[in-house]
Amino acid sequence: MTSKTQRERTYARNRSRSSEFFNRKGKERTYEKDGIFFGKLVLFILLSTLWLRFDNPLGIGPLVIHAIPVGLIIALLLVLKIEKYQFNRKIWYTALILMAILTSFTPVGIVL
């Protein structure tokens, strides 16, 4: 009889949550191609730069509204629907909000 070293068996209930992102050999599982990710990135960034600006600001009590980030709202809802992993959604939310803040100071959007 030959003695072989046996590896410890890992059952599904004992696996860590990292197995969702890595296979048993330790390689990253890719569930989305780079081209698809880049296309979504361009679409969401362009959407988040769209503002609905008012020629005459709206006054609601002491609050004065000069613009509404319509594209940001649409992009956030799309990310919520499209991305299934929470860590990806967090990255998308950060990028979208950053772009909306940066474009709030520029004359980007539709003026009413």
N, C-alpha and C positions, 0 to 999 in steps of 0.2 A: 504494500500500500504506500502510495506517495502522499506526503503531507502537503497540502496546499493551504496557503493562508487565505482564510475566508474574510471577505469584507463584511462589515456590519450591514445588515439590510435596513433600508429606509422605507418605511411604509408611508402611504399618503398622509396619514394622520400625524406623522412625526416630522414631516418636511416643514421647513421654514417658509415664510411668505416670499422669500427671495426666489423660490423655485418657480414662481409665476413669471419671472423675468429672465431666468437662466435655466438651461436644460441640465440634465444630470452630469454632463461633461464640463459644465461651467461656462459654456458659450452663451452669449446673449441671444434671446429669442427675438427675432424681428417680426413684428406683426404688421408693419407698414413700410412700404418702400420710401426711399428718400425723396423721390419725385412727387409722391402724393403729399408727403409732409411739407415740402417746399411750396407746392401749389396751395395748400391750406394756409400756410403762413402768409403768402402774398395776398390771398383773398381776405383773410381776417384783418391784416394790417391795413389794407385799402378800405375795408368796411369801417374800421375803428377811426379813420381820419374823416369820416363824413359827419358834418355838423349841420344842423338846421338853425341858421342865424336869422335874427329878426332885425329889420331896418329900424323899427321903433321898438325899443325894449318893453317887455311885458312887466307890469308891476303888480305883484300879488302881495298886498300888505306892504311890509317893509322890505320884501324880497324883490329884487329886480333881475329878470331873466333876459340875458342877451342872446343865448344860444342853448340848444338842446343836442346832446350827443346821440343822435338817432342811430348812426352806424355802430357805435359802441354797444348800444343796447341789443341791436340785431346780432352783432358778432358774439356777444356773451351768450345769447340764447342758442346760437348755432354751436358754439363750443360745448355747451351743456348737452346738446342733443347728439353731437358727433363723437366726442371723445369719451371712451368708456373707462379709462384709467384716471383716477383722481390726481396722481402726480402730474400727468400731462395737462389736465385742466388747470392746475395751479400755475404752470408755466405759461399757458395761453392767457390766462387772466392777467398775469403780471405784464406780459408783452402788450396786450390790448389796452390796459389802463395807462401804461406808460406812453403809448402812442397817442391816446386820447388827450392826455395832459400836454404832451408836446405840441399837438396840433390845435389846442385851445388858444394858443397865443398867435397862431398864423391865420390868415384869411382863407381858410379852407372850408368849403361847404356850400350849401344852397342858401341864398339870402331871400327872405320873404319880406 
